[in-house]
Amino acid sequence: MDKREYIALVGAYEHAYDAISEKVSSLGPAELHYLPPIQDAWSINEHLVHLLDADCNAVLRIRGAIAEPGKKVPVWDQEAWKTLNKYGSSDGLYCLDLAVSLRKFLAESLRNLPEKVREASCVEHPERGPLSLYDVLSIYTSHTDFHLKYIERNLAAYASR
């Protein structure tokens, strides 16, 4: 990947929460905690807390890929994290703010990586196999779109209840 494409990917990663932030910024507690009558549904609040946990894992994966190329990274059980860490009692909007801050922090450091370091950076995922820095950034960039769809679904369900 050339430098221009890489910088664009880092920018997309950094700003991937913009649409989610816009959607949820004016929501009240009722909308944030509404649980649609769908099996295994999460509230919007739970999605926002999950995004912070995902980004905490991303920090370890991305910075680990740089500092320790080829490092094995753990798989994490998001349902266990949601249940045992009581996502429903956390402040999802605050968690989203922290996740946005983490991405800004990472993006700032990623923009200045020398090409040689960038190209060598990778992790070993137990289920996905070897992942380059570009792969990890792409996965975490698109992760937000996945959750945005559920947030929009929950908002529509809340509006039509």
Buried (B, 14 or more C-beta within 10 A) or exposed (E): BEEEEBBEBBBBBBBBBEBBBEBBEEBEEEBBBBBBEEEEBBBBBBBBBBBBBBBBBBEEBBBBBBEEBEBEBEEEEBEEBBEEEEBBEBEBBEBBBBBBEBBEBBBEEBEEBEEEBBBBBBBBBEEEEEBBBBBBBBBBBEBBEEBBEBBBBBBEBBEEE
